[in-house]
Amino acid sequence: MAIAMSIYVLVWPVVVAVVLFVISRAFYREWNAARRRGEDLI
């Protein structure tokens, strides 16, 4: 049981890192595309 709880607790930082990476990548792509078109991001 202790091993399962340890794995459960250690998985959350990985999940958060993956979600942050996906959001950051999408933001950068949108920002770069808007900059190329000469538009504001907002």
ROKEGU-356072 format. One record per atom (N, C-alpha, C, O): residue number from 1; residue in three letters; atom name; x, y, z. Coordinates in nm, 2 decimals. Layout:
BEGIN
SITE  pos  code  site      px      py      pz
SITE  NUM   Ala    CA       X       Y       Z
...
//
This chain:
BEGIN
SITE  pos  code  site      px      py      pz
SITE    1   Met     N    0.08   -0.12    0.00
SITE    1   Met    CA    0.00    0.00    0.00
SITE    1   Met     C    0.09    0.13    0.00
SITE    1   Met     O    0.05    0.23   -0.07
SITE    2   Ala     N    0.20    0.12    0.07
SITE    2   Ala    CA    0.28    0.24    0.08
SITE    2   Ala     C    0.35    0.27   -0.06
SITE    2   Ala     O    0.37    0.38   -0.09
SITE    3   Ile     N    0.38    0.16   -0.13
SITE    3   Ile    CA    0.44    0.18   -0.26
SITE    3   Ile     C    0.34    0.24   -0.36
SITE    3   Ile     O    0.37    0.33   -0.43
SITE    4   Ala     N    0.21    0.20   -0.35
SITE    4   Ala    CA    0.11    0.26   -0.44
SITE    4   Ala     C    0.09    0.40   -0.40
SITE    4   Ala     O    0.07    0.48   -0.50
SITE    5   Met     N    0.08    0.44   -0.28
SITE    5   Met    CA    0.07    0.58   -0.24
SITE    5   Met     C    0.19    0.66   -0.28
SITE    5   Met     O    0.17    0.78   -0.33
SITE    6   Ser     N    0.30    0.61   -0.27
SITE    6   Ser    CA    0.42    0.68   -0.32
SITE    6   Ser     C    0.42    0.71   -0.47
SITE    6   Ser     O    0.45    0.82   -0.51
SITE    7   Ile     N    0.38    0.61   -0.54
SITE    7   Ile    CA    0.37    0.62   -0.69
SITE    7   Ile     C    0.26    0.72   -0.72
SITE    7   Ile     O    0.28    0.81   -0.81
SITE    8   Tyr     N    0.15    0.72   -0.65
SITE    8   Tyr    CA    0.04    0.81   -0.68
SITE    8   Tyr     C    0.09    0.96   -0.65
SITE    8   Tyr     O    0.06    1.05   -0.73
SITE    9   Val     N    0.16    0.98   -0.54
SITE    9   Val    CA    0.21    1.11   -0.51
SITE    9   Val     C    0.31    1.16   -0.61
SITE    9   Val     O    0.31    1.28   -0.64
SITE   10   Leu     N    0.40    1.07   -0.65
SITE   10   Leu    CA    0.51    1.11   -0.74
SITE   10   Leu     C    0.46    1.13   -0.89
SITE   10   Leu     O    0.53    1.19   -0.97
SITE   11   Val     N    0.34    1.07   -0.92
SITE   11   Val    CA    0.29    1.09   -1.06
SITE   11   Val     C    0.24    1.23   -1.08
SITE   11   Val     O    0.25    1.28   -1.19
SITE   12   Trp     N    0.18    1.30   -0.98
SITE   12   Trp    CA    0.12    1.43   -1.00
SITE   12   Trp     C    0.22    1.53   -1.05
SITE   12   Trp     O    0.18    1.61   -1.14
SITE   13   Pro     N    0.34    1.54   -1.00
SITE   13   Pro    CA    0.43    1.64   -1.06
SITE   13   Pro     C    0.46    1.62   -1.21
SITE   13   Pro     O    0.47    1.71   -1.29
SITE   14   Val     N    0.46    1.49   -1.25
SITE   14   Val    CA    0.48    1.46   -1.39
SITE   14   Val     C    0.36    1.50   -1.47
SITE   14   Val     O    0.37    1.56   -1.58
SITE   15   Val     N    0.24    1.48   -1.42
SITE   15   Val    CA    0.11    1.52   -1.49
SITE   15   Val     C    0.11    1.67   -1.51
SITE   15   Val     O    0.08    1.72   -1.61
SITE   16   Val     N    0.14    1.74   -1.40
SITE   16   Val    CA    0.14    1.89   -1.40
SITE   16   Val     C    0.25    1.94   -1.50
SITE   16   Val     O    0.22    2.03   -1.58
SITE   17   Ala     N    0.37    1.88   -1.51
SITE   17   Ala    CA    0.47    1.92   -1.60
SITE   17   Ala     C    0.42    1.90   -1.74
SITE   17   Ala     O    0.45    1.98   -1.83
SITE   18   Val     N    0.36    1.79   -1.77
SITE   18   Val    CA    0.31    1.76   -1.91
SITE   18   Val     C    0.21    1.86   -1.95
SITE   18   Val     O    0.21    1.91   -2.06
SITE   19   Val     N    0.11    1.89   -1.86
SITE   19   Val    CA    0.00    1.98   -1.89
SITE   19   Val     C    0.06    2.12   -1.91
SITE   19   Val     O    0.03    2.19   -2.01
SITE   20   Leu     N    0.16    2.16   -1.83
SITE   20   Leu    CA    0.22    2.29   -1.84
SITE   20   Leu     C    0.30    2.30   -1.98
SITE   20   Leu     O    0.30    2.41   -2.04
SITE   21   Phe     N    0.36    2.19   -2.01
SITE   21   Phe    CA    0.44    2.19   -2.14
SITE   21   Phe     C    0.34    2.21   -2.26
SITE   21   Phe     O    0.37    2.28   -2.35
SITE   22   Val     N    0.23    2.14   -2.26
SITE   22   Val    CA    0.13    2.14   -2.37
SITE   22   Val     C    0.07    2.28   -2.38
SITE   22   Val     O    0.06    2.34   -2.49
SITE   23   Ile     N    0.04    2.34   -2.26
SITE   23   Ile    CA   -0.02    2.48   -2.27
SITE   23   Ile     C    0.08    2.58   -2.31
SITE   23   Ile     O    0.05    2.67   -2.39
SITE   24   Ser     N    0.21    2.56   -2.27
SITE   24   Ser    CA    0.31    2.66   -2.31
SITE   24   Ser     C    0.34    2.65   -2.46
SITE   24   Ser     O    0.36    2.75   -2.52
SITE   25   Arg     N    0.35    2.53   -2.51
SITE   25   Arg    CA    0.37    2.51   -2.65
SITE   25   Arg     C    0.26    2.57   -2.73
SITE   25   Arg     O    0.29    2.63   -2.84
SITE   26   Ala     N    0.14    2.55   -2.69
SITE   26   Ala    CA    0.03    2.61   -2.77
SITE   26   Ala     C    0.03    2.76   -2.76
SITE   26   Ala     O    0.00    2.83   -2.86
SITE   27   Phe     N    0.06    2.81   -2.65
SITE   27   Phe    CA    0.07    2.96   -2.63
SITE   27   Phe     C    0.18    3.01   -2.72
SITE   27   Phe     O    0.16    3.11   -2.79
SITE   28   Tyr     N    0.30    2.95   -2.72
SITE   28   Tyr    CA    0.41    3.00   -2.81
SITE   28   Tyr     C    0.37    2.99   -2.95
SITE   28   Tyr     O    0.40    3.09   -3.03
SITE   29   Arg     N    0.30    2.89   -3.00
SITE   29   Arg    CA    0.27    2.88   -3.14
SITE   29   Arg     C    0.17    2.99   -3.18
SITE   29   Arg     O    0.18    3.05   -3.28
SITE   30   Glu     N    0.07    3.01   -3.09
SITE   30   Glu    CA   -0.03    3.12   -3.12
SITE   30   Glu     C    0.04    3.26   -3.12
SITE   30   Glu     O    0.01    3.34   -3.21
SITE   31   Trp     N    0.13    3.28   -3.02
SITE   31   Trp    CA    0.20    3.41   -3.02
SITE   31   Trp     C    0.29    3.43   -3.14
SITE   31   Trp     O    0.29    3.54   -3.19
SITE   32   Asn     N    0.36    3.32   -3.18
SITE   32   Asn    CA    0.44    3.33   -3.30
SITE   32   Asn     C    0.36    3.36   -3.43
SITE   32   Asn     O    0.40    3.44   -3.51
SITE   33   Ala     N    0.25    3.29   -3.44
SITE   33   Ala    CA    0.16    3.31   -3.56
SITE   33   Ala     C    0.11    3.45   -3.56
SITE   33   Ala     O    0.10    3.51   -3.67
SITE   34   Ala     N    0.07    3.50   -3.45
SITE   34   Ala    CA    0.01    3.64   -3.44
SITE   34   Ala     C    0.12    3.74   -3.47
SITE   34   Ala     O    0.10    3.84   -3.54
SITE   35   Arg     N    0.24    3.71   -3.43
SITE   35   Arg    CA    0.35    3.80   -3.45
SITE   35   Arg     C    0.38    3.81   -3.60
SITE   35   Arg     O    0.41    3.91   -3.66
SITE   36   Arg     N    0.38    3.69   -3.67
SITE   36   Arg    CA    0.41    3.69   -3.81
SITE   36   Arg     C    0.30    3.76   -3.89
SITE   36   Arg     O    0.33    3.82   -3.99
SITE   37   Arg     N    0.18    3.75   -3.85
SITE   37   Arg    CA    0.07    3.82   -3.91
SITE   37   Arg     C    0.06    3.97   -3.88
SITE   37   Arg     O   -0.01    4.05   -3.94
SITE   38   Gly     N    0.14    4.01   -3.78
SITE   38   Gly    CA    0.14    4.15   -3.73
SITE   38   Gly     C    0.02    4.19   -3.65
SITE   38   Gly     O   -0.02    4.30   -3.64
SITE   39   Glu     N   -0.04    4.09   -3.58
SITE   39   Glu    CA   -0.16    4.11   -3.50
SITE   39   Glu     C   -0.13    4.11   -3.36
SITE   39   Glu     O   -0.02    4.05   -3.32
SITE   40   Asp     N   -0.22    4.16   -3.27
SITE   40   Asp    CA   -0.20    4.15   -3.13
SITE   40   Asp     C   -0.25    4.01   -3.09
SITE   40   Asp     O   -0.34    3.95   -3.15
SITE   41   Leu     N   -0.19    3.96   -2.98
SITE   41   Leu    CA   -0.23    3.83   -2.93
SITE   41   Leu     C   -0.37    3.83   -2.87
SITE   41   Leu     O   -0.44    3.74   -2.88
SITE   42   Ile     N   -0.39    3.94   -2.80
SITE   42   Ile    CA   -0.52    3.95   -2.73
SITE   42   Ile     C   -0.63    4.02   -2.82
SITE   42   Ile     O   -0.74    4.04   -2.78
//
